[in-house]
Amino acid sequence: MTLGQVASPGGWKPPAGSLPGWNWTPPQGVAPRLDLAPRWVRAWYWTPFLDRYAHMWLWEHGYMEIEPPSA
């Protein structure tokens, strides 16, 4: 992780009904860490139409780098 970055969700709470990492991200954005994710998730991430759920899985399991809310 780069300096100041933390693993998701890192203190952020997405709005109800959103898919974090897909249609909602913190203002500074996110950086998926596919190099750390399981191989099956990396394949899922590149699958059309299903990839949105992979983004959400990555968010929930801490495989995205984000700035904490206080930064």
CHARMM internal coordinates of N, CA and C (Angstrom, degrees):
IC EDIT
DIST 1 N 1 CA 1.4461
DIST 1 CA 1 C 1.5199
ANGL 1 N 1 CA 1 C 109.31
DIST 1 C 2 N 1.3017
ANGL 1 CA 1 C 2 N 114.01
DIHE 1 N 1 CA 1 C 2 N 147.61
DIST 2 N 2 CA 1.4496
ANGL 1 C 2 N 2 CA 118.25
DIHE 1 CA 1 C 2 N 2 CA 177.47
DIST 2 CA 2 C 1.5232
ANGL 2 N 2 CA 2 C 109.71
DIHE 1 C 2 N 2 CA 2 C -80.72
DIST 2 C 3 N 1.2953
ANGL 2 CA 2 C 3 N 115.90
DIHE 2 N 2 CA 2 C 3 N 164.26
DIST 3 N 3 CA 1.4576
ANGL 2 C 3 N 3 CA 121.62
DIHE 2 CA 2 C 3 N 3 CA -177.46
DIST 3 CA 3 C 1.5279
ANGL 3 N 3 CA 3 C 110.14
DIHE 2 C 3 N 3 CA 3 C -58.97
DIST 3 C 4 N 1.3135
ANGL 3 CA 3 C 4 N 116.93
DIHE 3 N 3 CA 3 C 4 N 129.53
DIST 4 N 4 CA 1.4550
ANGL 3 C 4 N 4 CA 121.80
DIHE 3 CA 3 C 4 N 4 CA 179.28
DIST 4 CA 4 C 1.5159
ANGL 4 N 4 CA 4 C 114.37
DIHE 3 C 4 N 4 CA 4 C 88.05
DIST 4 C 5 N 1.3139
ANGL 4 CA 4 C 5 N 117.42
DIHE 4 N 4 CA 4 C 5 N -8.97
DIST 5 N 5 CA 1.4580
ANGL 4 C 5 N 5 CA 121.18
DIHE 4 CA 4 C 5 N 5 CA 179.87
DIST 5 CA 5 C 1.5240
ANGL 5 N 5 CA 5 C 110.23
DIHE 4 C 5 N 5 CA 5 C -89.72
DIST 5 C 6 N 1.3188
ANGL 5 CA 5 C 6 N 116.95
DIHE 5 N 5 CA 5 C 6 N 146.86
DIST 6 N 6 CA 1.4584
ANGL 5 C 6 N 6 CA 123.17
DIHE 5 CA 5 C 6 N 6 CA 175.94
DIST 6 CA 6 C 1.5225
ANGL 6 N 6 CA 6 C 108.33
DIHE 5 C 6 N 6 CA 6 C -130.78
DIST 6 C 7 N 1.3287
ANGL 6 CA 6 C 7 N 115.59
DIHE 6 N 6 CA 6 C 7 N 165.12
DIST 7 N 7 CA 1.4621
ANGL 6 C 7 N 7 CA 120.26
DIHE 6 CA 6 C 7 N 7 CA 177.10
DIST 7 CA 7 C 1.5260
ANGL 7 N 7 CA 7 C 109.50
DIHE 6 C 7 N 7 CA 7 C -76.04
DIST 7 C 8 N 1.3179
ANGL 7 CA 7 C 8 N 115.70
DIHE 7 N 7 CA 7 C 8 N 145.92
DIST 8 N 8 CA 1.4618
ANGL 7 C 8 N 8 CA 120.46
DIHE 7 CA 7 C 8 N 8 CA 178.15
DIST 8 CA 8 C 1.5289
ANGL 8 N 8 CA 8 C 109.80
DIHE 7 C 8 N 8 CA 8 C -66.24
DIST 8 C 9 N 1.2902
ANGL 8 CA 8 C 9 N 120.17
DIHE 8 N 8 CA 8 C 9 N 152.22
DIST 9 N 9 CA 1.4543
ANGL 8 C 9 N 9 CA 128.09
DIHE 8 CA 8 C 9 N 9 CA -1.96
DIST 9 CA 9 C 1.5163
ANGL 9 N 9 CA 9 C 114.55
DIHE 8 C 9 N 9 CA 9 C -77.28
DIST 9 C 10 N 1.3098
ANGL 9 CA 9 C 10 N 119.81
DIHE 9 N 9 CA 9 C 10 N -13.11
DIST 10 N 10 CA 1.4622
ANGL 9 C 10 N 10 CA 123.05
DIHE 9 CA 9 C 10 N 10 CA 170.79
DIST 10 CA 10 C 1.5095
ANGL 10 N 10 CA 10 C 116.08
DIHE 9 C 10 N 10 CA 10 C 55.33
DIST 10 C 11 N 1.3207
ANGL 10 CA 10 C 11 N 117.63
DIHE 10 N 10 CA 10 C 11 N 30.79
DIST 11 N 11 CA 1.4604
ANGL 10 C 11 N 11 CA 120.37
DIHE 10 CA 10 C 11 N 11 CA 178.97
DIST 11 CA 11 C 1.5174
ANGL 11 N 11 CA 11 C 114.13
DIHE 10 C 11 N 11 CA 11 C 97.04
DIST 11 C 12 N 1.3230
ANGL 11 CA 11 C 12 N 118.32
DIHE 11 N 11 CA 11 C 12 N -8.99
DIST 12 N 12 CA 1.4626
ANGL 11 C 12 N 12 CA 121.27
DIHE 11 CA 11 C 12 N 12 CA 178.21
DIST 12 CA 12 C 1.5138
ANGL 12 N 12 CA 12 C 110.27
DIHE 11 C 12 N 12 CA 12 C -85.03
DIST 12 C 13 N 1.3054
ANGL 12 CA 12 C 13 N 116.79
DIHE 12 N 12 CA 12 C 13 N 143.44
DIST 13 N 13 CA 1.4579
ANGL 12 C 13 N 13 CA 122.67
DIHE 12 CA 12 C 13 N 13 CA 175.56
DIST 13 CA 13 C 1.5283
ANGL 13 N 13 CA 13 C 107.15
DIHE 12 C 13 N 13 CA 13 C -122.08
DIST 13 C 14 N 1.3352
ANGL 13 CA 13 C 14 N 117.48
DIHE 13 N 13 CA 13 C 14 N 111.55
DIST 14 N 14 CA 1.4661
ANGL 13 C 14 N 14 CA 119.36
DIHE 13 CA 13 C 14 N 14 CA -179.26
DIST 14 CA 14 C 1.5277
ANGL 14 N 14 CA 14 C 112.10
DIHE 13 C 14 N 14 CA 14 C -69.05
DIST 14 C 15 N 1.3244
ANGL 14 CA 14 C 15 N 117.54
DIHE 14 N 14 CA 14 C 15 N 154.04
DIST 15 N 15 CA 1.4607
ANGL 14 C 15 N 15 CA 120.49
DIHE 14 CA 14 C 15 N 15 CA 177.99
DIST 15 CA 15 C 1.5306
ANGL 15 N 15 CA 15 C 110.91
DIHE 14 C 15 N 15 CA 15 C -64.53
DIST 15 C 16 N 1.3182
ANGL 15 CA 15 C 16 N 116.22
DIHE 15 N 15 CA 15 C 16 N 152.47
DIST 16 N 16 CA 1.4674
ANGL 15 C 16 N 16 CA 120.93
DIHE 15 CA 15 C 16 N 16 CA 178.25
DIST 16 CA 16 C 1.5310
ANGL 16 N 16 CA 16 C 110.37
DIHE 15 C 16 N 16 CA 16 C -60.06
DIST 16 C 17 N 1.3091
ANGL 16 CA 16 C 17 N 115.96
DIHE 16 N 16 CA 16 C 17 N 139.61
DIST 17 N 17 CA 1.4596
ANGL 16 C 17 N 17 CA 121.47
DIHE 16 CA 16 C 17 N 17 CA 178.02
DIST 17 CA 17 C 1.5166
ANGL 17 N 17 CA 17 C 114.87
DIHE 16 C 17 N 17 CA 17 C 83.92
DIST 17 C 18 N 1.3209
ANGL 17 CA 17 C 18 N 117.58
DIHE 17 N 17 CA 17 C 18 N -0.26
DIST 18 N 18 CA 1.4669
ANGL 17 C 18 N 18 CA 119.83
DIHE 17 CA 17 C 18 N 18 CA -179.81
DIST 18 CA 18 C 1.5282
ANGL 18 N 18 CA 18 C 110.06
DIHE 17 C 18 N 18 CA 18 C -96.71
DIST 18 C 19 N 1.3166
ANGL 18 CA 18 C 19 N 115.13
DIHE 18 N 18 CA 18 C 19 N 161.21
DIST 19 N 19 CA 1.4574
ANGL 18 C 19 N 19 CA 121.52
DIHE 18 CA 18 C 19 N 19 CA 173.60
DIST 19 CA 19 C 1.5277
ANGL 19 N 19 CA 19 C 106.70
DIHE 18 C 19 N 19 CA 19 C -107.32
DIST 19 C 20 N 1.3303
ANGL 19 CA 19 C 20 N 117.91
DIHE 19 N 19 CA 19 C 20 N 98.21
DIST 20 N 20 CA 1.4677
ANGL 19 C 20 N 20 CA 119.72
DIHE 19 CA 19 C 20 N 20 CA -176.51
DIST 20 CA 20 C 1.5215
ANGL 20 N 20 CA 20 C 111.73
DIHE 19 C 20 N 20 CA 20 C -60.27
DIST 20 C 21 N 1.3044
ANGL 20 CA 20 C 21 N 115.34
DIHE 20 N 20 CA 20 C 21 N 135.89
DIST 21 N 21 CA 1.4541
ANGL 20 C 21 N 21 CA 120.92
DIHE 20 CA 20 C 21 N 21 CA -177.15
DIST 21 CA 21 C 1.5169
ANGL 21 N 21 CA 21 C 112.45
DIHE 20 C 21 N 21 CA 21 C 90.57
DIST 21 C 22 N 1.3235
ANGL 21 CA 21 C 22 N 117.34
DIHE 21 N 21 CA 21 C 22 N -18.56
DIST 22 N 22 CA 1.4734
ANGL 21 C 22 N 22 CA 121.06
DIHE 21 CA 21 C 22 N 22 CA 179.58
DIST 22 CA 22 C 1.5251
ANGL 22 N 22 CA 22 C 110.50
DIHE 21 C 22 N 22 CA 22 C -110.17
DIST 22 C 23 N 1.3336
ANGL 22 CA 22 C 23 N 117.96
DIHE 22 N 22 CA 22 C 23 N -69.52
DIST 23 N 23 CA 1.4651
ANGL 22 C 23 N 23 CA 119.32
DIHE 22 CA 22 C 23 N 23 CA -178.80
DIST 23 CA 23 C 1.5280
ANGL 23 N 23 CA 23 C 112.45
DIHE 22 C 23 N 23 CA 23 C -105.96
DIST 23 C 24 N 1.3345
ANGL 23 CA 23 C 24 N 116.81
DIHE 23 N 23 CA 23 C 24 N 5.31
DIST 24 N 24 CA 1.4573
ANGL 23 C 24 N 24 CA 121.37
DIHE 23 CA 23 C 24 N 24 CA 172.53
DIST 24 CA 24 C 1.5170
ANGL 24 N 24 CA 24 C 108.58
DIHE 23 C 24 N 24 CA 24 C -145.48
DIST 24 C 25 N 1.3182
ANGL 24 CA 24 C 25 N 115.82
DIHE 24 N 24 CA 24 C 25 N 132.30
DIST 25 N 25 CA 1.4624
ANGL 24 C 25 N 25 CA 122.33
DIHE 24 CA 24 C 25 N 25 CA 172.61
DIST 25 CA 25 C 1.5284
ANGL 25 N 25 CA 25 C 107.87
DIHE 24 C 25 N 25 CA 25 C -139.83
DIST 25 C 26 N 1.3177
ANGL 25 CA 25 C 26 N 117.69
DIHE 25 N 25 CA 25 C 26 N 158.33
DIST 26 N 26 CA 1.4662
ANGL 25 C 26 N 26 CA 119.27
DIHE 25 CA 25 C 26 N 26 CA 173.42
DIST 26 CA 26 C 1.5345
ANGL 26 N 26 CA 26 C 109.34
DIHE 25 C 26 N 26 CA 26 C -60.12
DIST 26 C 27 N 1.3222
ANGL 26 CA 26 C 27 N 117.36
DIHE 26 N 26 CA 26 C 27 N 159.48
DIST 27 N 27 CA 1.4727
ANGL 26 C 27 N 27 CA 120.33
DIHE 26 CA 26 C 27 N 27 CA -176.84
DIST 27 CA 27 C 1.5361
ANGL 27 N 27 CA 27 C 114.45
DIHE 26 C 27 N 27 CA 27 C -53.29
DIST 27 C 28 N 1.3305
ANGL 27 CA 27 C 28 N 117.58
DIHE 27 N 27 CA 27 C 28 N -33.12
DIST 28 N 28 CA 1.4639
ANGL 27 C 28 N 28 CA 120.38
DIHE 27 CA 27 C 28 N 28 CA -178.81
DIST 28 CA 28 C 1.5315
ANGL 28 N 28 CA 28 C 112.13
DIHE 27 C 28 N 28 CA 28 C -81.09
DIST 28 C 29 N 1.3194
ANGL 28 CA 28 C 29 N 117.81
DIHE 28 N 28 CA 28 C 29 N -7.96
DIST 29 N 29 CA 1.4543
ANGL 28 C 29 N 29 CA 121.38
DIHE 28 CA 28 C 29 N 29 CA -179.40
DIST 29 CA 29 C 1.5218
ANGL 29 N 29 CA 29 C 112.22
DIHE 28 C 29 N 29 CA 29 C 87.73
DIST 29 C 30 N 1.3163
ANGL 29 CA 29 C 30 N 115.38
DIHE 29 N 29 CA 29 C 30 N -179.02
DIST 30 N 30 CA 1.4605
ANGL 29 C 30 N 30 CA 122.21
DIHE 29 CA 29 C 30 N 30 CA -179.27
DIST 30 CA 30 C 1.5206
ANGL 30 N 30 CA 30 C 109.26
DIHE 29 C 30 N 30 CA 30 C -133.42
DIST 30 C 31 N 1.3172
ANGL 30 CA 30 C 31 N 115.72
DIHE 30 N 30 CA 30 C 31 N 160.77
DIST 31 N 31 CA 1.4587
ANGL 30 C 31 N 31 CA 121.97
DIHE 30 CA 30 C 31 N 31 CA 175.34
DIST 31 CA 31 C 1.5283
ANGL 31 N 31 CA 31 C 107.58
DIHE 30 C 31 N 31 CA 31 C -130.26
DIST 31 C 32 N 1.3405
ANGL 31 CA 31 C 32 N 117.94
DIHE 31 N 31 CA 31 C 32 N 107.70
DIST 32 N 32 CA 1.4641
ANGL 31 C 32 N 32 CA 118.99
DIHE 31 CA 31 C 32 N 32 CA 179.47
DIST 32 CA 32 C 1.5221
ANGL 32 N 32 CA 32 C 111.22
DIHE 31 C 32 N 32 CA 32 C -65.60
DIST 32 C 33 N 1.3176
ANGL 32 CA 32 C 33 N 116.89
DIHE 32 N 32 CA 32 C 33 N 140.52
DIST 33 N 33 CA 1.4694
ANGL 32 C 33 N 33 CA 122.47
DIHE 32 CA 32 C 33 N 33 CA 178.32
DIST 33 CA 33 C 1.5264
ANGL 33 N 33 CA 33 C 108.92
DIHE 32 C 33 N 33 CA 33 C -106.54
DIST 33 C 34 N 1.3263
ANGL 33 CA 33 C 34 N 115.91
DIHE 33 N 33 CA 33 C 34 N 73.13
DIST 34 N 34 CA 1.4577
ANGL 33 C 34 N 34 CA 120.87
DIHE 33 CA 33 C 34 N 34 CA -178.82
DIST 34 CA 34 C 1.5211
ANGL 34 N 34 CA 34 C 112.00
DIHE 33 C 34 N 34 CA 34 C -66.54
DIST 34 C 35 N 1.3223
ANGL 34 CA 34 C 35 N 117.19
DIHE 34 N 34 CA 34 C 35 N -24.60
DIST 35 N 35 CA 1.4662
ANGL 34 C 35 N 35 CA 120.17
DIHE 34 CA 34 C 35 N 35 CA 178.78
DIST 35 CA 35 C 1.5249
ANGL 35 N 35 CA 35 C 112.02
DIHE 34 C 35 N 35 CA 35 C -65.39
DIST 35 C 36 N 1.3400
ANGL 35 CA 35 C 36 N 117.69
DIHE 35 N 35 CA 35 C 36 N -22.51
DIST 36 N 36 CA 1.4541
ANGL 35 C 36 N 36 CA 121.92
DIHE 35 CA 35 C 36 N 36 CA 179.61
DIST 36 CA 36 C 1.5282
ANGL 36 N 36 CA 36 C 112.72
DIHE 35 C 36 N 36 CA 36 C -97.55
DIST 36 C 37 N 1.3267
ANGL 36 CA 36 C 37 N 116.91
DIHE 36 N 36 CA 36 C 37 N -18.92
DIST 37 N 37 CA 1.4661
ANGL 36 C 37 N 37 CA 121.98
DIHE 36 CA 36 C 37 N 37 CA -175.53
DIST 37 CA 37 C 1.5344
ANGL 37 N 37 CA 37 C 110.91
DIHE 36 C 37 N 37 CA 37 C -75.59
DIST 37 C 38 N 1.3366
ANGL 37 CA 37 C 38 N 116.50
DIHE 37 N 37 CA 37 C 38 N 155.35
DIST 38 N 38 CA 1.4652
ANGL 37 C 38 N 38 CA 119.79
DIHE 37 CA 37 C 38 N 38 CA 175.75
DIST 38 CA 38 C 1.5314
ANGL 38 N 38 CA 38 C 111.28
DIHE 37 C 38 N 38 CA 38 C -59.92
DIST 38 C 39 N 1.3053
ANGL 38 CA 38 C 39 N 115.62
DIHE 38 N 38 CA 38 C 39 N 153.50
DIST 39 N 39 CA 1.4666
ANGL 38 C 39 N 39 CA 121.81
DIHE 38 CA 38 C 39 N 39 CA -177.00
DIST 39 CA 39 C 1.5296
ANGL 39 N 39 CA 39 C 111.88
DIHE 38 C 39 N 39 CA 39 C -58.18
DIST 39 C 40 N 1.3354
ANGL 39 CA 39 C 40 N 117.41
DIHE 39 N 39 CA 39 C 40 N -39.94
DIST 40 N 40 CA 1.4670
ANGL 39 C 40 N 40 CA 119.28
DIHE 39 CA 39 C 40 N 40 CA -178.73
DIST 40 CA 40 C 1.5284
ANGL 40 N 40 CA 40 C 111.62
DIHE 39 C 40 N 40 CA 40 C -66.14
DIST 40 C 41 N 1.3274
ANGL 40 CA 40 C 41 N 118.00
DIHE 40 N 40 CA 40 C 41 N -30.15
DIST 41 N 41 CA 1.4633
ANGL 40 C 41 N 41 CA 120.70
DIHE 40 CA 40 C 41 N 41 CA 177.71
DIST 41 CA 41 C 1.5230
ANGL 41 N 41 CA 41 C 109.79
DIHE 40 C 41 N 41 CA 41 C -72.82
DIST 41 C 42 N 1.3240
ANGL 41 CA 41 C 42 N 117.35
DIHE 41 N 41 CA 41 C 42 N -36.59
DIST 42 N 42 CA 1.4699
ANGL 41 C 42 N 42 CA 120.24
DIHE 41 CA 41 C 42 N 42 CA 177.38
DIST 42 CA 42 C 1.5229
ANGL 42 N 42 CA 42 C 110.85
DIHE 41 C 42 N 42 CA 42 C -61.51
DIST 42 C 43 N 1.3332
ANGL 42 CA 42 C 43 N 117.53
DIHE 42 N 42 CA 42 C 43 N -40.05
DIST 43 N 43 CA 1.4692
ANGL 42 C 43 N 43 CA 121.06
DIHE 42 CA 42 C 43 N 43 CA 176.88
DIST 43 CA 43 C 1.5313
ANGL 43 N 43 CA 43 C 110.16
DIHE 42 C 43 N 43 CA 43 C -66.89
DIST 43 C 44 N 1.3232
ANGL 43 CA 43 C 44 N 116.68
DIHE 43 N 43 CA 43 C 44 N -43.51
DIST 44 N 44 CA 1.4598
ANGL 43 C 44 N 44 CA 123.09
DIHE 43 CA 43 C 44 N 44 CA 179.22
DIST 44 CA 44 C 1.5262
ANGL 44 N 44 CA 44 C 110.56
DIHE 43 C 44 N 44 CA 44 C -60.32
DIST 44 C 45 N 1.3180
ANGL 44 CA 44 C 45 N 117.09
DIHE 44 N 44 CA 44 C 45 N -38.56
DIST 45 N 45 CA 1.4671
ANGL 44 C 45 N 45 CA 123.42
DIHE 44 CA 44 C 45 N 45 CA -178.65
DIST 45 CA 45 C 1.5292
ANGL 45 N 45 CA 45 C 111.44
DIHE 44 C 45 N 45 CA 45 C -58.63
DIST 45 C 46 N 1.3236
ANGL 45 CA 45 C 46 N 117.45
DIHE 45 N 45 CA 45 C 46 N -32.31
DIST 46 N 46 CA 1.4705
ANGL 45 C 46 N 46 CA 122.00
DIHE 45 CA 45 C 46 N 46 CA -177.39
DIST 46 CA 46 C 1.5236
ANGL 46 N 46 CA 46 C 113.18
DIHE 45 C 46 N 46 CA 46 C -97.54
DIST 46 C 47 N 1.3424
ANGL 46 CA 46 C 47 N 118.44
DIHE 46 N 46 CA 46 C 47 N 6.79
DIST 47 N 47 CA 1.4570
ANGL 46 C 47 N 47 CA 122.06
DIHE 46 CA 46 C 47 N 47 CA -179.42
DIST 47 CA 47 C 1.5295
ANGL 47 N 47 CA 47 C 110.02
DIHE 46 C 47 N 47 CA 47 C -87.10
DIST 47 C 48 N 1.3437
ANGL 47 CA 47 C 48 N 117.69
DIHE 47 N 47 CA 47 C 48 N 120.45
DIST 48 N 48 CA 1.4645
ANGL 47 C 48 N 48 CA 119.71
DIHE 47 CA 47 C 48 N 48 CA -179.72
DIST 48 CA 48 C 1.5277
ANGL 48 N 48 CA 48 C 112.18
DIHE 47 C 48 N 48 CA 48 C -57.26
DIST 48 C 49 N 1.3119
ANGL 48 CA 48 C 49 N 115.96
DIHE 48 N 48 CA 48 C 49 N 144.35
DIST 49 N 49 CA 1.4620
ANGL 48 C 49 N 49 CA 126.79
DIHE 48 CA 48 C 49 N 49 CA 178.34
DIST 49 CA 49 C 1.5309
ANGL 49 N 49 CA 49 C 113.79
DIHE 48 C 49 N 49 CA 49 C 70.07
DIST 49 C 50 N 1.3073
ANGL 49 CA 49 C 50 N 119.53
DIHE 49 N 49 CA 49 C 50 N -29.84
DIST 50 N 50 CA 1.4630
ANGL 49 C 50 N 50 CA 121.67
DIHE 49 CA 49 C 50 N 50 CA 178.01
DIST 50 CA 50 C 1.5240
ANGL 50 N 50 CA 50 C 111.78
DIHE 49 C 50 N 50 CA 50 C -94.56
DIST 50 C 51 N 1.3328
ANGL 50 CA 50 C 51 N 116.19
DIHE 50 N 50 CA 50 C 51 N -13.64
DIST 51 N 51 CA 1.4591
ANGL 50 C 51 N 51 CA 120.61
DIHE 50 CA 50 C 51 N 51 CA -175.70
DIST 51 CA 51 C 1.5215
ANGL 51 N 51 CA 51 C 112.95
DIHE 50 C 51 N 51 CA 51 C -60.53
DIST 51 C 52 N 1.3131
ANGL 51 CA 51 C 52 N 118.19
DIHE 51 N 51 CA 51 C 52 N -28.60
DIST 52 N 52 CA 1.4715
ANGL 51 C 52 N 52 CA 119.98
DIHE 51 CA 51 C 52 N 52 CA 179.61
DIST 52 CA 52 C 1.5247
ANGL 52 N 52 CA 52 C 111.78
DIHE 51 C 52 N 52 CA 52 C -60.39
DIST 52 C 53 N 1.3245
ANGL 52 CA 52 C 53 N 117.00
DIHE 52 N 52 CA 52 C 53 N -34.31
DIST 53 N 53 CA 1.4600
ANGL 52 C 53 N 53 CA 120.63
DIHE 52 CA 52 C 53 N 53 CA 178.41
DIST 53 CA 53 C 1.5298
ANGL 53 N 53 CA 53 C 111.41
DIHE 52 C 53 N 53 CA 53 C -75.81
DIST 53 C 54 N 1.3196
ANGL 53 CA 53 C 54 N 116.49
DIHE 53 N 53 CA 53 C 54 N -28.55
DIST 54 N 54 CA 1.4634
ANGL 53 C 54 N 54 CA 120.15
DIHE 53 CA 53 C 54 N 54 CA 174.13
DIST 54 CA 54 C 1.5241
ANGL 54 N 54 CA 54 C 110.01
DIHE 53 C 54 N 54 CA 54 C -66.89
DIST 54 C 55 N 1.3266
ANGL 54 CA 54 C 55 N 117.24
DIHE 54 N 54 CA 54 C 55 N -40.55
DIST 55 N 55 CA 1.4668
ANGL 54 C 55 N 55 CA 120.55
DIHE 54 CA 54 C 55 N 55 CA 176.77
DIST 55 CA 55 C 1.5298
ANGL 55 N 55 CA 55 C 109.96
DIHE 54 C 55 N 55 CA 55 C -59.35
DIST 55 C 56 N 1.3182
ANGL 55 CA 55 C 56 N 116.28
DIHE 55 N 55 CA 55 C 56 N -44.19
DIST 56 N 56 CA 1.4531
ANGL 55 C 56 N 56 CA 120.41
DIHE 55 CA 55 C 56 N 56 CA 179.60
DIST 56 CA 56 C 1.5263
ANGL 56 N 56 CA 56 C 110.91
DIHE 55 C 56 N 56 CA 56 C -64.58
DIST 56 C 57 N 1.3200
ANGL 56 CA 56 C 57 N 118.14
DIHE 56 N 56 CA 56 C 57 N -40.49
DIST 57 N 57 CA 1.4608
ANGL 56 C 57 N 57 CA 122.20
DIHE 56 CA 56 C 57 N 57 CA 178.34
DIST 57 CA 57 C 1.5273
ANGL 57 N 57 CA 57 C 109.77
DIHE 56 C 57 N 57 CA 57 C -62.73
DIST 57 C 58 N 1.3312
ANGL 57 CA 57 C 58 N 116.56
DIHE 57 N 57 CA 57 C 58 N -44.93
DIST 58 N 58 CA 1.4655
ANGL 57 C 58 N 58 CA 120.47
DIHE 57 CA 57 C 58 N 58 CA 178.28
DIST 58 CA 58 C 1.5285
ANGL 58 N 58 CA 58 C 110.56
DIHE 57 C 58 N 58 CA 58 C -59.31
DIST 58 C 59 N 1.3257
ANGL 58 CA 58 C 59 N 117.33
DIHE 58 N 58 CA 58 C 59 N -42.58
DIST 59 N 59 CA 1.4623
ANGL 58 C 59 N 59 CA 121.72
DIHE 58 CA 58 C 59 N 59 CA 179.09
DIST 59 CA 59 C 1.5234
ANGL 59 N 59 CA 59 C 110.22
DIHE 58 C 59 N 59 CA 59 C -60.91
DIST 59 C 60 N 1.3239
ANGL 59 CA 59 C 60 N 116.49
DIHE 59 N 59 CA 59 C 60 N -51.13
DIST 60 N 60 CA 1.4621
ANGL 59 C 60 N 60 CA 121.20
DIHE 59 CA 59 C 60 N 60 CA -174.90
DIST 60 CA 60 C 1.5252
ANGL 60 N 60 CA 60 C 113.47
DIHE 59 C 60 N 60 CA 60 C -66.51
DIST 60 C 61 N 1.3244
ANGL 60 CA 60 C 61 N 117.25
DIHE 60 N 60 CA 60 C 61 N -26.64
DIST 61 N 61 CA 1.4603
ANGL 60 C 61 N 61 CA 120.62
DIHE 60 CA 60 C 61 N 61 CA -176.76
DIST 61 CA 61 C 1.5344
ANGL 61 N 61 CA 61 C 113.47
DIHE 60 C 61 N 61 CA 61 C -101.91
DIST 61 C 62 N 1.3307
ANGL 61 CA 61 C 62 N 117.00
DIHE 61 N 61 CA 61 C 62 N 8.26
DIST 62 N 62 CA 1.4646
ANGL 61 C 62 N 62 CA 120.78
DIHE 61 CA 61 C 62 N 62 CA 173.40
DIST 62 CA 62 C 1.5120
ANGL 62 N 62 CA 62 C 115.68
DIHE 61 C 62 N 62 CA 62 C 80.58
DIST 62 C 63 N 1.3242
ANGL 62 CA 62 C 63 N 117.67
DIHE 62 N 62 CA 62 C 63 N 25.22
DIST 63 N 63 CA 1.4571
ANGL 62 C 63 N 63 CA 120.71
DIHE 62 CA 62 C 63 N 63 CA 179.79
DIST 63 CA 63 C 1.5236
ANGL 63 N 63 CA 63 C 112.68
DIHE 62 C 63 N 63 CA 63 C -100.90
DIST 63 C 64 N 1.3236
ANGL 63 CA 63 C 64 N 116.89
DIHE 63 N 63 CA 63 C 64 N 24.43
DIST 64 N 64 CA 1.4592
ANGL 63 C 64 N 64 CA 121.61
DIHE 63 CA 63 C 64 N 64 CA 173.81
DIST 64 CA 64 C 1.5207
ANGL 64 N 64 CA 64 C 107.67
DIHE 63 C 64 N 64 CA 64 C -127.87
DIST 64 C 65 N 1.3156
ANGL 64 CA 64 C 65 N 115.66
DIHE 64 N 64 CA 64 C 65 N 140.90
DIST 65 N 65 CA 1.4636
ANGL 64 C 65 N 65 CA 121.16
DIHE 64 CA 64 C 65 N 65 CA 176.80
DIST 65 CA 65 C 1.5155
ANGL 65 N 65 CA 65 C 108.58
DIHE 64 C 65 N 65 CA 65 C -95.22
DIST 65 C 66 N 1.3346
ANGL 65 CA 65 C 66 N 116.54
DIHE 65 N 65 CA 65 C 66 N 134.04
DIST 66 N 66 CA 1.4457
ANGL 65 C 66 N 66 CA 121.84
DIHE 65 CA 65 C 66 N 66 CA -179.88
DIST 66 CA 66 C 1.5256
ANGL 66 N 66 CA 66 C 109.91
DIHE 65 C 66 N 66 CA 66 C -142.44
DIST 66 C 67 N 1.3192
ANGL 66 CA 66 C 67 N 114.72
DIHE 66 N 66 CA 66 C 67 N 164.24
DIST 67 N 67 CA 1.4616
ANGL 66 C 67 N 67 CA 120.43
DIHE 66 CA 66 C 67 N 67 CA 171.68
DIST 67 CA 67 C 1.5256
ANGL 67 N 67 CA 67 C 107.32
DIHE 66 C 67 N 67 CA 67 C -84.65
DIST 67 C 68 N 1.3264
ANGL 67 CA 67 C 68 N 119.13
DIHE 67 N 67 CA 67 C 68 N 136.84
DIST 68 N 68 CA 1.4714
ANGL 67 C 68 N 68 CA 119.80
DIHE 67 CA 67 C 68 N 68 CA 176.89
DIST 68 CA 68 C 1.5355
ANGL 68 N 68 CA 68 C 110.65
DIHE 67 C 68 N 68 CA 68 C -66.22
DIST 68 C 69 N 1.3390
ANGL 68 CA 68 C 69 N 117.94
DIHE 68 N 68 CA 68 C 69 N 155.79
DIST 69 N 69 CA 1.4683
ANGL 68 C 69 N 69 CA 120.60
DIHE 68 CA 68 C 69 N 69 CA -177.03
DIST 69 CA 69 C 1.5192
ANGL 69 N 69 CA 69 C 114.27
DIHE 68 C 69 N 69 CA 69 C -56.84
DIST 69 C 70 N 1.3133
ANGL 69 CA 69 C 70 N 119.15
DIHE 69 N 69 CA 69 C 70 N -30.41
DIST 70 N 70 CA 1.4761
ANGL 69 C 70 N 70 CA 120.53
DIHE 69 CA 69 C 70 N 70 CA -177.70
DIST 70 CA 70 C 1.5192
ANGL 70 N 70 CA 70 C 113.33
DIHE 69 C 70 N 70 CA 70 C -78.64
DIST 70 C 71 N 1.3374
ANGL 70 CA 70 C 71 N 117.74
DIHE 70 N 70 CA 70 C 71 N -11.43
DIST 71 N 71 CA 1.4736
ANGL 70 C 71 N 71 CA 120.09
DIHE 70 CA 70 C 71 N 71 CA -176.82
DIST 71 CA 71 C 1.5157
ANGL 71 N 71 CA 71 C 111.93
DIHE 70 C 71 N 71 CA 71 C -73.96
END
COOR INIT
IC SEED 1 N 1 CA 1 C
IC BUILD
